[in-house]
Amino acid sequence: MDNLFAAIPAGLGEEWIETMAAGPGVRVERIVSTGQVSPEGFWYDQAQAEWVVVLEGEARLRFADMAHDLTLGVGDHVLIAPGRRHQVTYTADRTVWLAVWWTA
């Protein structure tokens, strides 16, 4: 047994990503952000579906097809369809995410 909040390195200067589990066509990642956002003008446009939940902290996502940012707090989750362009516009000083990726 393990804990999603255990073994997170202290003093992270960069976003930290750890693969928790993976198999054919699926990957589960624990992501710890410390204020990181997408680079100016950069959009994620991925081939896989992604479901993401905020476990600690807060984040904002911007989707190319929405007029406003989506704010995610603890327990909030969103399904991002393949090819849906998005950016991370804000993360709190410590935001812990769980992301599940799969081939749709």
Secondary structure in CASP SS format (residue, H / E / C, confidence):
PFRMAT SS
TARGET T0000
AUTHOR 0000-0000-0000
METHOD secondary structure of the structure
MODEL  1
M C 1.00
D C 1.00
N C 1.00
L C 1.00
F C 1.00
A C 1.00
A C 1.00
I C 1.00
P C 1.00
A C 1.00
G C 1.00
L C 1.00
G C 1.00
E C 1.00
E C 1.00
W E 1.00
I E 1.00
E E 1.00
T E 1.00
M E 1.00
A E 1.00
A E 1.00
G E 1.00
P C 1.00
G C 1.00
V E 1.00
R E 1.00
V E 1.00
E E 1.00
R E 1.00
I E 1.00
V E 1.00
S E 1.00
T C 1.00
G C 1.00
Q C 1.00
V C 1.00
S C 1.00
P C 1.00
E C 1.00
G C 1.00
F C 1.00
W C 1.00
Y E 1.00
D C 1.00
Q C 1.00
A C 1.00
Q C 1.00
A E 1.00
E E 1.00
W E 1.00
V E 1.00
V E 1.00
V E 1.00
L E 1.00
E E 1.00
G C 1.00
E C 1.00
A E 1.00
R E 1.00
L E 1.00
R E 1.00
F E 1.00
A C 1.00
D C 1.00
M C 1.00
A C 1.00
H C 1.00
D C 1.00
L E 1.00
T E 1.00
L E 1.00
G C 1.00
V C 1.00
G C 1.00
D C 1.00
H E 1.00
V E 1.00
L E 1.00
I E 1.00
A C 1.00
P C 1.00
G C 1.00
R C 1.00
R C 1.00
H E 1.00
Q E 1.00
V E 1.00
T E 1.00
Y E 1.00
T E 1.00
A C 1.00
D C 1.00
R C 1.00
T E 1.00
V E 1.00
W E 1.00
L E 1.00
A E 1.00
V E 1.00
W E 1.00
W E 1.00
T C 1.00
A C 1.00
END
